[in-house]
Amino acid sequence: MTRKAITAIAGFALLFGVSACGGSGDDKAAAPTESSASASGNQVTIKTFAFQPKPAKVKVGDSVTWTNADDILHTVTSGTRGNPDGKFDQKLDGVGAKAMFTFANAGTFSYHCSIHPGMDATVEVS
C-alpha cells in the first residue's frame, strides 16, 4: 500500500457532520476505517479535473466514496465554491487516494475541489 493511500485511509478515522440544504444540521457522516472502505455505496471518480457521476445519487444512510484517479492533489470540500460550509474537507493526494462519507438525511449536498475552479458537484440523497 502506498504512503498516499495509508494517509488517506488514516483520515477516515475523523467524524464529519453533513447537513442538507435547509436541513436541521443534525446529520452525521462517519468517515470509516480501512475495513469499511469497501462497504456498499456510490462511487465517485475524480478524473481529468471532474467528478463523475455528476450528480451522485444515493439513499439515506448510504456512503459515497470519492477516488482520485488524477496524479495531483484534489479536495472534497462540502458547501459551494466561495462558501464552504465546514462540514467536511478531505484532501485526496494523487492516484488511489479515497474519502468516504455517509449521508444520514435526505437533501442535496453541494461539494467541490477547493483547489481547482470548475470542479463542483452535488450528492442527491433520497
N, CA, C and O atoms as CSV, one atom per row, in Angstrom:
chain,resi,resn,atom,element,x,y,z
A,1,MET,N,N,0.852,-1.169,0.000
A,1,MET,CA,C,0.000,0.000,0.000
A,1,MET,C,C,0.895,1.227,0.000
A,1,MET,O,O,1.885,1.269,0.731
A,2,THR,N,N,0.559,2.241,-0.820
A,2,THR,CA,C,1.389,3.429,-0.915
A,2,THR,C,C,1.201,4.323,0.303
A,2,THR,O,O,0.213,4.222,1.031
A,3,ARG,N,N,2.172,5.192,0.497
A,3,ARG,CA,C,2.100,6.140,1.615
A,3,ARG,C,C,0.876,7.041,1.476
A,3,ARG,O,O,0.215,7.367,2.462
A,4,LYS,N,N,0.583,7.439,0.237
A,4,LYS,CA,C,-0.582,8.296,-0.002
A,4,LYS,C,C,-1.866,7.583,0.402
A,4,LYS,O,O,-2.747,8.186,1.016
A,5,ALA,N,N,-1.974,6.300,0.059
A,5,ALA,CA,C,-3.174,5.532,0.405
A,5,ALA,C,C,-3.297,5.378,1.909
A,5,ALA,O,O,-4.394,5.488,2.457
A,6,ILE,N,N,-2.192,5.126,2.576
A,6,ILE,CA,C,-2.222,4.991,4.027
A,6,ILE,C,C,-2.651,6.303,4.669
A,6,ILE,O,O,-3.443,6.308,5.612
A,7,THR,N,N,-2.130,7.416,4.158
A,7,THR,CA,C,-2.507,8.731,4.688
A,7,THR,C,C,-3.995,8.976,4.490
A,7,THR,O,O,-4.672,9.451,5.401
A,8,ALA,N,N,-4.509,8.654,3.307
A,8,ALA,CA,C,-5.933,8.859,3.030
A,8,ALA,C,C,-6.788,7.990,3.933
A,8,ALA,O,O,-7.812,8.447,4.440
A,9,ILE,N,N,-6.383,6.742,4.143
A,9,ILE,CA,C,-7.151,5.833,4.990
A,9,ILE,C,C,-7.120,6.300,6.435
A,9,ILE,O,O,-8.126,6.201,7.138
A,10,ALA,N,N,-5.982,6.807,6.887
A,10,ALA,CA,C,-5.881,7.307,8.254
A,10,ALA,C,C,-6.859,8.454,8.481
A,10,ALA,O,O,-7.382,8.619,9.584
A,11,GLY,N,N,-7.104,9.239,7.450
A,11,GLY,CA,C,-8.045,10.347,7.565
A,11,GLY,C,C,-9.478,9.900,7.746
A,11,GLY,O,O,-10.318,10.693,8.170
A,12,PHE,N,N,-9.784,8.633,7.432
A,12,PHE,CA,C,-11.130,8.108,7.583
A,12,PHE,C,C,-11.545,8.010,9.040
A,12,PHE,O,O,-12.732,7.830,9.313
A,13,ALA,N,N,-10.630,8.120,9.982
A,13,ALA,CA,C,-10.960,7.977,11.397
A,13,ALA,C,C,-11.682,9.203,11.937
A,13,ALA,O,O,-12.210,9.167,13.049
A,14,LEU,N,N,-11.713,10.284,11.170
A,14,LEU,CA,C,-12.365,11.512,11.616
A,14,LEU,C,C,-13.877,11.435,11.425
A,14,LEU,O,O,-14.356,10.700,10.562
A,15,LEU,N,N,-14.617,12.177,12.210
A,15,LEU,CA,C,-16.067,12.258,12.034
A,15,LEU,C,C,-16.415,13.626,11.479
A,15,LEU,O,O,-15.846,14.640,11.883
A,16,PHE,N,N,-17.361,13.642,10.542
A,16,PHE,CA,C,-17.796,14.880,9.929
A,16,PHE,C,C,-19.307,14.978,10.014
A,16,PHE,O,O,-19.992,13.961,9.895
A,17,GLY,N,N,-19.859,16.198,10.221
A,17,GLY,CA,C,-21.296,16.423,10.156
A,17,GLY,C,C,-21.631,16.883,8.762
A,17,GLY,O,O,-20.853,17.604,8.136
A,18,VAL,N,N,-22.783,16.474,8.268
A,18,VAL,CA,C,-23.236,16.886,6.953
A,18,VAL,C,C,-24.681,17.319,7.088
A,18,VAL,O,O,-25.500,16.575,7.627
A,19,SER,N,N,-25.012,18.516,6.605
A,19,SER,CA,C,-26.394,18.957,6.701
A,19,SER,C,C,-26.940,19.254,5.317
A,19,SER,O,O,-26.245,19.809,4.466
A,20,ALA,N,N,-28.173,18.885,5.106
A,20,ALA,CA,C,-28.842,19.133,3.827
A,20,ALA,C,C,-29.176,20.603,3.724
A,20,ALA,O,O,-29.314,21.296,4.731
A,21,CYS,N,N,-29.305,21.073,2.487
A,21,CYS,CA,C,-29.724,22.444,2.281
A,21,CYS,C,C,-31.073,22.635,2.955
A,21,CYS,O,O,-32.030,21.926,2.646
A,22,GLY,N,N,-31.152,23.582,3.868
A,22,GLY,CA,C,-32.387,23.825,4.579
A,22,GLY,C,C,-32.656,22.818,5.672
A,22,GLY,O,O,-33.715,22.868,6.296
A,23,GLY,N,N,-31.730,21.900,5.928
A,23,GLY,CA,C,-31.928,20.865,6.938
A,23,GLY,C,C,-31.633,21.369,8.331
A,23,GLY,O,O,-31.339,22.548,8.530
A,24,SER,N,N,-31.712,20.471,9.294
A,24,SER,CA,C,-31.538,20.839,10.697
A,24,SER,C,C,-30.090,20.957,11.097
A,24,SER,O,O,-29.793,21.522,12.150
A,25,GLY,N,N,-29.157,20.433,10.279
A,25,GLY,CA,C,-27.754,20.465,10.630
A,25,GLY,C,C,-27.367,19.340,11.572
A,25,GLY,O,O,-26.224,19.293,12.029
A,26,ASP,N,N,-28.287,18.433,11.875
A,26,ASP,CA,C,-28.014,17.345,12.802
A,26,ASP,C,C,-27.523,16.078,12.108
A,26,ASP,O,O,-27.245,15.079,12.772
A,27,ASP,N,N,-27.413,16.106,10.771
A,27,ASP,CA,C,-26.940,14.931,10.048
A,27,ASP,C,C,-25.514,14.630,10.464
A,27,ASP,O,O,-24.749,15.542,10.776
A,28,LYS,N,N,-25.158,13.384,10.471
A,28,LYS,CA,C,-23.791,12.978,10.775
A,28,LYS,C,C,-23.272,12.133,9.630
A,28,LYS,O,O,-24.015,11.345,9.045
A,29,ALA,N,N,-22.022,12.293,9.316
A,29,ALA,CA,C,-21.361,11.466,8.317
A,29,ALA,C,C,-20.121,10.898,8.973
A,29,ALA,O,O,-19.230,11.648,9.369
A,30,ALA,N,N,-20.054,9.608,9.090
A,30,ALA,CA,C,-18.898,8.970,9.708
A,30,ALA,C,C,-17.904,8.593,8.635
A,30,ALA,O,O,-18.257,7.985,7.624
A,31,ALA,N,N,-16.656,8.958,8.865
A,31,ALA,CA,C,-15.604,8.568,7.950
A,31,ALA,C,C,-15.081,7.221,8.435
A,31,ALA,O,O,-14.600,7.124,9.564
A,32,PRO,N,N,-15.163,6.183,7.612
A,32,PRO,CA,C,-14.921,4.830,8.074
A,32,PRO,C,C,-13.446,4.457,8.163
A,32,PRO,O,O,-12.570,5.191,7.705
A,33,THR,N,N,-13.207,3.333,8.746
A,33,THR,CA,C,-11.877,2.755,8.800
A,33,THR,C,C,-11.595,2.032,7.496
A,33,THR,O,O,-12.484,1.896,6.655
A,34,GLU,N,N,-10.369,1.570,7.319
A,34,GLU,CA,C,-9.982,0.891,6.082
A,34,GLU,C,C,-10.870,-0.303,5.793
A,34,GLU,O,O,-11.218,-0.532,4.634
A,35,SER,N,N,-11.246,-1.065,6.793
A,35,SER,CA,C,-12.031,-2.271,6.556
A,35,SER,C,C,-13.416,-1.970,6.024
A,35,SER,O,O,-13.993,-2.796,5.315
A,36,SER,N,N,-13.973,-0.795,6.351
A,36,SER,CA,C,-15.302,-0.468,5.853
A,36,SER,C,C,-15.248,0.323,4.554
A,36,SER,O,O,-16.295,0.653,3.996
A,37,ALA,N,N,-14.061,0.631,4.062
A,37,ALA,CA,C,-13.942,1.406,2.833
A,37,ALA,C,C,-14.524,0.663,1.632
A,37,ALA,O,O,-14.858,1.287,0.626
A,38,SER,N,N,-14.649,-0.652,1.724
A,38,SER,CA,C,-15.218,-1.407,0.614
A,38,SER,C,C,-16.717,-1.631,0.784
A,38,SER,O,O,-17.323,-2.367,0.004
A,39,ALA,N,N,-17.322,-1.004,1.795
A,39,ALA,CA,C,-18.755,-1.150,2.016
A,39,ALA,C,C,-19.519,-0.612,0.812
A,39,ALA,O,O,-19.007,0.203,0.044
A,40,SER,N,N,-20.760,-1.086,0.662
A,40,SER,CA,C,-21.538,-0.645,-0.490
A,40,SER,C,C,-21.828,0.846,-0.383
A,40,SER,O,O,-21.934,1.396,0.713
A,41,GLY,N,N,-21.949,1.469,-1.502
A,41,GLY,CA,C,-22.218,2.900,-1.581
A,41,GLY,C,C,-21.870,3.386,-2.961
A,41,GLY,O,O,-21.318,2.645,-3.774
A,42,ASN,N,N,-22.186,4.603,-3.216
A,42,ASN,CA,C,-21.954,5.172,-4.522
A,42,ASN,C,C,-20.483,5.539,-4.703
A,42,ASN,O,O,-19.865,6.093,-3.794
A,43,GLN,N,N,-19.934,5.238,-5.848
A,43,GLN,CA,C,-18.540,5.543,-6.164
A,43,GLN,C,C,-18.472,6.786,-7.042
A,43,GLN,O,O,-19.138,6.858,-8.075
A,44,VAL,N,N,-17.668,7.765,-6.633
A,44,VAL,CA,C,-17.419,8.947,-7.443
A,44,VAL,C,C,-15.934,8.944,-7.785
A,44,VAL,O,O,-15.085,8.828,-6.902
A,45,THR,N,N,-15.631,9.071,-9.067
A,45,THR,CA,C,-14.244,9.127,-9.519
A,45,THR,C,C,-13.888,10.563,-9.854
A,45,THR,O,O,-14.669,11.289,-10.470
A,46,ILE,N,N,-12.698,10.956,-9.438
A,46,ILE,CA,C,-12.162,12.267,-9.799
A,46,ILE,C,C,-11.133,12.001,-10.897
A,46,ILE,O,O,-10.074,11.428,-10.642
A,47,LYS,N,N,-11.456,12.425,-12.120
A,47,LYS,CA,C,-10.564,12.169,-13.250
A,47,LYS,C,C,-10.608,13.337,-14.216
A,47,LYS,O,O,-11.677,13.836,-14.565
A,48,THR,N,N,-9.442,13.759,-14.635
A,48,THR,CA,C,-9.295,14.865,-15.574
A,48,THR,C,C,-10.063,16.094,-15.076
A,48,THR,O,O,-10.807,16.730,-15.822
A,49,PHE,N,N,-9.856,16.407,-13.787
A,49,PHE,CA,C,-10.437,17.589,-13.156
A,49,PHE,C,C,-11.966,17.599,-13.192
A,49,PHE,O,O,-12.579,18.645,-13.404
A,50,ALA,N,N,-12.579,16.429,-12.985
A,50,ALA,CA,C,-14.047,16.341,-12.950
A,50,ALA,C,C,-14.480,15.239,-11.989
A,50,ALA,O,O,-13.792,14.230,-11.831
A,51,PHE,N,N,-15.638,15.448,-11.346
A,51,PHE,CA,C,-16.283,14.437,-10.515
A,51,PHE,C,C,-17.265,13.670,-11.387
A,51,PHE,O,O,-18.061,14.286,-12.096
A,52,GLN,N,N,-17.230,12.336,-11.352
A,52,GLN,CA,C,-18.167,11.507,-12.118
A,52,GLN,C,C,-18.645,10.354,-11.248
A,52,GLN,O,O,-17.804,9.686,-10.648
A,53,PRO,N,N,-19.938,10.078,-11.141
A,53,PRO,CA,C,-21.037,10.738,-11.843
A,53,PRO,C,C,-21.352,12.085,-11.198
A,53,PRO,O,O,-20.923,12.399,-10.088
A,54,LYS,N,N,-22.109,12.847,-11.938
A,54,LYS,CA,C,-22.465,14.191,-11.510
A,54,LYS,C,C,-23.904,14.443,-11.912
A,54,LYS,O,O,-24.159,14.651,-13.098
A,55,PRO,N,N,-24.844,14.436,-11.008
A,55,PRO,CA,C,-24.706,14.276,-9.555
A,55,PRO,C,C,-24.602,12.806,-9.142
A,55,PRO,O,O,-24.996,11.906,-9.884
A,56,ALA,N,N,-24.069,12.590,-7.954
A,56,ALA,CA,C,-24.107,11.259,-7.340
A,56,ALA,C,C,-25.478,11.128,-6.691
A,56,ALA,O,O,-25.973,12.084,-6.094
A,57,LYS,N,N,-26.098,9.949,-6.802
A,57,LYS,CA,C,-27.428,9.733,-6.233
A,57,LYS,C,C,-27.378,8.534,-5.318
A,57,LYS,O,O,-27.003,7.437,-5.734
A,58,VAL,N,N,-27.762,8.746,-4.052
A,58,VAL,CA,C,-27.743,7.682,-3.056
A,58,VAL,C,C,-29.000,7.758,-2.203
A,58,VAL,O,O,-29.765,8.719,-2.280
A,59,LYS,N,N,-29.197,6.733,-1.392
A,59,LYS,CA,C,-30.308,6.684,-0.437
A,59,LYS,C,C,-29.804,7.136,0.928
A,59,LYS,O,O,-28.606,7.096,1.208
A,60,VAL,N,N,-30.739,7.565,1.771
A,60,VAL,CA,C,-30.401,7.937,3.147
A,60,VAL,C,C,-29.668,6.772,3.804
A,60,VAL,O,O,-30.112,5.627,3.719
A,61,GLY,N,N,-28.559,7.062,4.451
A,61,GLY,CA,C,-27.758,6.045,5.115
A,61,GLY,C,C,-26.657,5.452,4.249
A,61,GLY,O,O,-25.804,4.720,4.752
A,62,ASP,N,N,-26.661,5.758,2.942
A,62,ASP,CA,C,-25.617,5.264,2.047
A,62,ASP,C,C,-24.353,6.106,2.169
A,62,ASP,O,O,-24.384,7.261,2.595
A,63,SER,N,N,-23.249,5.493,1.784
A,63,SER,CA,C,-21.964,6.179,1.744
A,63,SER,C,C,-21.612,6.532,0.314
A,63,SER,O,O,-22.006,5.841,-0.626
A,64,VAL,N,N,-20.871,7.606,0.160
A,64,VAL,CA,C,-20.271,7.971,-1.112
A,64,VAL,C,C,-18.765,7.876,-0.914
A,64,VAL,O,O,-18.219,8.418,0.046
A,65,THR,N,N,-18.104,7.182,-1.830
A,65,THR,CA,C,-16.649,7.087,-1.800
A,65,THR,C,C,-16.111,7.827,-3.013
A,65,THR,O,O,-16.463,7.520,-4.152
A,66,TRP,N,N,-15.251,8.810,-2.752
A,66,TRP,CA,C,-14.566,9.541,-3.808
A,66,TRP,C,C,-13.192,8.928,-3.973
A,66,TRP,O,O,-12.484,8.727,-2.986
A,67,THR,N,N,-12.793,8.622,-5.226
A,67,THR,CA,C,-11.476,8.076,-5.515
A,67,THR,C,C,-10.785,8.976,-6.529
A,67,THR,O,O,-11.326,9.264,-7.597
A,68,ASN,N,N,-9.586,9.413,-6.179
A,68,ASN,CA,C,-8.814,10.274,-7.061
A,68,ASN,C,C,-8.100,9.422,-8.104
A,68,ASN,O,O,-7.290,8.564,-7.755
A,69,ALA,N,N,-8.396,9.655,-9.379
A,69,ALA,CA,C,-7.723,8.960,-10.465
A,69,ALA,C,C,-6.693,9.863,-11.146
A,69,ALA,O,O,-6.026,9.444,-12.091
A,70,ASP,N,N,-6.567,11.089,-10.670
A,70,ASP,CA,C,-5.561,12.016,-11.185
A,70,ASP,C,C,-4.304,11.928,-10.326
A,70,ASP,O,O,-4.371,11.570,-9.151
A,71,ASP,N,N,-3.180,12.252,-10.908
A,71,ASP,CA,C,-1.901,12.187,-10.191
A,71,ASP,C,C,-1.567,13.525,-9.537
A,71,ASP,O,O,-0.396,13.887,-9.418
A,72,ILE,N,N,-2.601,14.260,-9.111
A,72,ILE,CA,C,-2.395,15.530,-8.425
A,72,ILE,C,C,-3.370,15.628,-7.255
A,72,ILE,O,O,-4.317,14.848,-7.155
A,73,LEU,N,N,-3.130,16.575,-6.391
A,73,LEU,CA,C,-3.979,16.797,-5.216
A,73,LEU,C,C,-5.312,17.412,-5.619
A,73,LEU,O,O,-5.362,18.372,-6.387
A,74,HIS,N,N,-6.396,16.840,-5.087
A,74,HIS,CA,C,-7.738,17.411,-5.163
A,74,HIS,C,C,-8.299,17.411,-3.748
A,74,HIS,O,O,-7.738,16.776,-2.855
A,75,THR,N,N,-9.399,18.119,-3.541
A,75,THR,CA,C,-10.113,18.039,-2.276
A,75,THR,C,C,-11.566,17.676,-2.532
A,75,THR,O,O,-12.077,17.841,-3.640
A,76,VAL,N,N,-12.219,17.180,-1.496
A,76,VAL,CA,C,-13.667,17.005,-1.473
A,76,VAL,C,C,-14.110,17.894,-0.316
A,76,VAL,O,O,-13.970,17.533,0.853
A,77,THR,N,N,-14.644,19.058,-0.660
A,77,THR,CA,C,-14.964,20.092,0.313
A,77,THR,C,C,-16.458,20.390,0.270
A,77,THR,O,O,-16.991,20.725,-0.788
A,78,SER,N,N,-17.137,20.272,1.404
A,78,SER,CA,C,-18.586,20.491,1.438
A,78,SER,C,C,-18.916,21.973,1.314
A,78,SER,O,O,-18.151,22.842,1.732
A,79,GLY,N,N,-20.077,22.229,0.730
A,79,GLY,CA,C,-20.527,23.597,0.504
A,79,GLY,C,C,-20.262,24.011,-0.930
A,79,GLY,O,O,-19.753,23.229,-1.733
A,80,THR,N,N,-20.608,25.234,-1.237
A,80,THR,CA,C,-20.415,25.745,-2.588
A,80,THR,C,C,-19.092,26.493,-2.669
A,80,THR,O,O,-18.538,26.910,-1.652
A,81,ARG,N,N,-18.596,26.655,-3.880
A,81,ARG,CA,C,-17.345,27.373,-4.105
A,81,ARG,C,C,-17.469,28.798,-3.568
A,81,ARG,O,O,-18.438,29.501,-3.855
A,82,GLY,N,N,-16.499,29.199,-2.805
A,82,GLY,CA,C,-16.532,30.521,-2.189
A,82,GLY,C,C,-17.337,30.560,-0.906
A,82,GLY,O,O,-17.307,31.557,-0.185
A,83,ASN,N,N,-18.067,29.474,-0.608
A,83,ASN,CA,C,-18.876,29.416,0.596
A,83,ASN,C,C,-18.874,27.988,1.162
A,83,ASN,O,O,-19.926,27.361,1.283
A,84,PRO,N,N,-17.678,27.482,1.508
A,84,PRO,CA,C,-17.648,26.133,2.097
A,84,PRO,C,C,-18.389,26.156,3.427
A,84,PRO,O,O,-18.319,27.141,4.162
A,85,ASP,N,N,-19.101,25.069,3.740
A,85,ASP,CA,C,-19.887,25.068,4.975
A,85,ASP,C,C,-19.157,24.432,6.157
A,85,ASP,O,O,-19.692,24.402,7.265
A,86,GLY,N,N,-17.946,23.926,5.935
A,86,GLY,CA,C,-17.149,23.401,7.038
A,86,GLY,C,C,-17.557,22.033,7.541
A,86,GLY,O,O,-17.035,21.580,8.559
A,87,LYS,N,N,-18.462,21.368,6.870
A,87,LYS,CA,C,-18.922,20.060,7.331
A,87,LYS,C,C,-17.902,18.958,7.050
A,87,LYS,O,O,-17.703,18.079,7.888
A,88,PHE,N,N,-17.251,18.992,5.879
A,88,PHE,CA,C,-16.152,18.071,5.592
A,88,PHE,C,C,-15.216,18.685,4.573
A,88,PHE,O,O,-15.624,19.479,3.725
A,89,ASP,N,N,-13.966,18.306,4.670
A,89,ASP,CA,C,-12.929,18.805,3.774
A,89,ASP,C,C,-11.788,17.798,3.798
A,89,ASP,O,O,-10.969,17.804,4.717
A,90,GLN,N,N,-11.735,16.942,2.799
A,90,GLN,CA,C,-10.748,15.864,2.756
A,90,GLN,C,C,-9.812,16.067,1.569
A,90,GLN,O,O,-10.269,16.296,0.449
A,91,LYS,N,N,-8.503,15.982,1.811
A,91,LYS,CA,C,-7.513,16.047,0.737
A,91,LYS,C,C,-7.331,14.655,0.147
A,91,LYS,O,O,-7.260,13.666,0.877
A,92,LEU,N,N,-7.255,14.586,-1.184
A,92,LEU,CA,C,-7.019,13.334,-1.901
A,92,LEU,C,C,-5.756,13.540,-2.730
A,92,LEU,O,O,-5.808,14.073,-3.838
A,93,ASP,N,N,-4.630,13.116,-2.184
A,93,ASP,CA,C,-3.330,13.422,-2.763
A,93,ASP,C,C,-2.856,12.334,-3.727
A,93,ASP,O,O,-2.110,11.433,-3.343
A,94,GLY,N,N,-3.293,12.427,-4.968
A,94,GLY,CA,C,-2.792,11.548,-6.013
A,94,GLY,C,C,-3.636,10.310,-6.264
A,94,GLY,O,O,-4.642,10.069,-5.597
A,95,VAL,N,N,-3.199,9.535,-7.242
A,95,VAL,CA,C,-3.919,8.355,-7.712
A,95,VAL,C,C,-4.179,7.380,-6.566
A,95,VAL,O,O,-3.269,7.010,-5.824
A,96,GLY,N,N,-5.441,6.973,-6.440
A,96,GLY,CA,C,-5.830,5.963,-5.462
A,96,GLY,C,C,-6.274,6.511,-4.122
A,96,GLY,O,O,-6.835,5.766,-3.318
A,97,ALA,N,N,-6.044,7.784,-3.851
A,97,ALA,CA,C,-6.487,8.361,-2.579
A,97,ALA,C,C,-8.014,8.355,-2.525
A,97,ALA,O,O,-8.681,8.620,-3.525
A,98,LYS,N,N,-8.557,8.049,-1.348
A,98,LYS,CA,C,-10.007,7.915,-1.191
A,98,LYS,C,C,-10.509,8.712,0.007
A,98,LYS,O,O,-9.780,8.966,0.966
A,99,ALA,N,N,-11.764,9.094,-0.082
A,99,ALA,CA,C,-12.504,9.677,1.039
A,99,ALA,C,C,-13.901,9.096,0.996
A,99,ALA,O,O,-14.423,8.821,-0.084
A,100,MET,N,N,-14.513,8.907,2.144
A,100,MET,CA,C,-15.861,8.333,2.196
A,100,MET,C,C,-16.685,9.087,3.236
A,100,MET,O,O,-16.190,9.428,4.310
A,101,PHE,N,N,-17.931,9.339,2.904
A,101,PHE,CA,C,-18.855,9.983,3.826
A,101,PHE,C,C,-20.211,9.304,3.733
A,101,PHE,O,O,-20.642,8.906,2.651
A,102,THR,N,N,-20.886,9.173,4.878
A,102,THR,CA,C,-22.204,8.561,4.953
A,102,THR,C,C,-23.226,9.665,5.187
A,102,THR,O,O,-23.079,10.481,6.097
A,103,PHE,N,N,-24.263,9.681,4.353
A,103,PHE,CA,C,-25.278,10.724,4.420
A,103,PHE,C,C,-26.501,10.204,5.181
A,103,PHE,O,O,-27.133,9.232,4.767
A,104,ALA,N,N,-26.823,10.856,6.287
A,104,ALA,CA,C,-27.861,10.386,7.188
A,104,ALA,C,C,-29.260,10.924,6.857
A,104,ALA,O,O,-30.257,10.323,7.256
A,105,ASN,N,N,-29.345,12.037,6.140
A,105,ASN,CA,C,-30.650,12.642,5.841
A,105,ASN,C,C,-30.777,12.963,4.363
A,105,ASN,O,O,-29.782,13.114,3.655
A,106,ALA,N,N,-32.011,13.065,3.916
A,106,ALA,CA,C,-32.293,13.414,2.526
A,106,ALA,C,C,-31.955,14.869,2.256
A,106,ALA,O,O,-31.992,15.707,3.157
A,107,GLY,N,N,-31.628,15.155,1.016
A,107,GLY,CA,C,-31.343,16.517,0.599
A,107,GLY,C,C,-30.339,16.531,-0.531
A,107,GLY,O,O,-29.871,15.484,-0.979
A,108,THR,N,N,-30.015,17.718,-0.984
A,108,THR,CA,C,-28.993,17.900,-1.999
A,108,THR,C,C,-27.799,18.553,-1.338
A,108,THR,O,O,-27.921,19.618,-0.733
A,109,PHE,N,N,-26.644,17.916,-1.452
A,109,PHE,CA,C,-25.422,18.345,-0.786
A,109,PHE,C,C,-24.417,18.801,-1.833
A,109,PHE,O,O,-24.012,18.020,-2.694
A,110,SER,N,N,-24.022,20.046,-1.761
A,110,SER,CA,C,-23.023,20.582,-2.680
A,110,SER,C,C,-21.632,20.292,-2.153
A,110,SER,O,O,-21.403,20.284,-0.943
A,111,TYR,N,N,-20.699,20.053,-3.075
A,111,TYR,CA,C,-19.290,19.908,-2.718
A,111,TYR,C,C,-18.450,20.343,-3.908
A,111,TYR,O,O,-18.961,20.508,-5.016
A,112,HIS,N,N,-17.159,20.526,-3.669
A,112,HIS,CA,C,-16.261,20.993,-4.718
A,112,HIS,C,C,-14.815,20.654,-4.368
A,112,HIS,O,O,-14.517,20.234,-3.250
A,113,CYS,N,N,-13.930,20.842,-5.332
A,113,CYS,CA,C,-12.493,20.796,-5.072
A,113,CYS,C,C,-12.084,22.240,-4.809
A,113,CYS,O,O,-12.239,23.103,-5.674
A,114,SER,N,N,-11.562,22.498,-3.613
A,114,SER,CA,C,-11.233,23.874,-3.244
A,114,SER,C,C,-10.011,24.412,-3.991
A,114,SER,O,O,-9.734,25.610,-3.939
A,115,ILE,N,N,-9.288,23.546,-4.678
A,115,ILE,CA,C,-8.080,23.947,-5.388
A,115,ILE,C,C,-8.363,24.341,-6.836
A,115,ILE,O,O,-7.756,25.275,-7.359
A,116,HIS,N,N,-9.285,23.627,-7.479
A,116,HIS,CA,C,-9.471,23.762,-8.922
A,116,HIS,C,C,-10.849,24.320,-9.290
A,116,HIS,O,O,-11.860,23.643,-9.103
A,117,PRO,N,N,-10.896,25.551,-9.811
A,117,PRO,CA,C,-12.168,26.134,-10.246
A,117,PRO,C,C,-12.861,25.233,-11.270
A,117,PRO,O,O,-12.210,24.616,-12.113
A,118,GLY,N,N,-14.175,25.168,-11.184
A,118,GLY,CA,C,-14.959,24.371,-12.116
A,118,GLY,C,C,-15.221,22.951,-11.648
A,118,GLY,O,O,-16.033,22.243,-12.243
A,119,MET,N,N,-14.542,22.525,-10.589
A,119,MET,CA,C,-14.780,21.184,-10.051
A,119,MET,C,C,-15.831,21.293,-8.946
A,119,MET,O,O,-15.501,21.344,-7.761
A,120,ASP,N,N,-17.097,21.326,-9.353
A,120,ASP,CA,C,-18.239,21.470,-8.463
A,120,ASP,C,C,-19.233,20.366,-8.775
A,120,ASP,O,O,-19.412,19.994,-9.935
A,121,ALA,N,N,-19.883,19.839,-7.735
A,121,ALA,CA,C,-20.847,18.759,-7.944
A,121,ALA,C,C,-21.805,18.697,-6.764
A,121,ALA,O,O,-21.702,19.477,-5.817
A,122,THR,N,N,-22.742,17.750,-6.839
A,122,THR,CA,C,-23.689,17.533,-5.734
A,122,THR,C,C,-23.882,16.048,-5.490
A,122,THR,O,O,-23.620,15.208,-6.351
A,123,VAL,N,N,-24.347,15.758,-4.290
A,123,VAL,CA,C,-24.844,14.434,-3.947
A,123,VAL,C,C,-26.326,14.601,-3.637
A,123,VAL,O,O,-26.696,15.408,-2.785
A,124,GLU,N,N,-27.173,13.841,-4.326
A,124,GLU,CA,C,-28.614,13.861,-4.098
A,124,GLU,C,C,-28.960,12.652,-3.255
A,124,GLU,O,O,-28.754,11.511,-3.670
A,125,VAL,N,N,-29.493,12.910,-2.058
A,125,VAL,CA,C,-29.823,11.834,-1.115
A,125,VAL,C,C,-31.333,11.786,-0.981
A,125,VAL,O,O,-31.969,12.787,-0.650
A,126,SER,N,N,-31.917,10.588,-1.245
A,126,SER,CA,C,-33.386,10.453,-1.164
A,126,SER,C,C,-33.758,9.365,-0.185
A,126,SER,O,O,-34.942,9.099,0.021
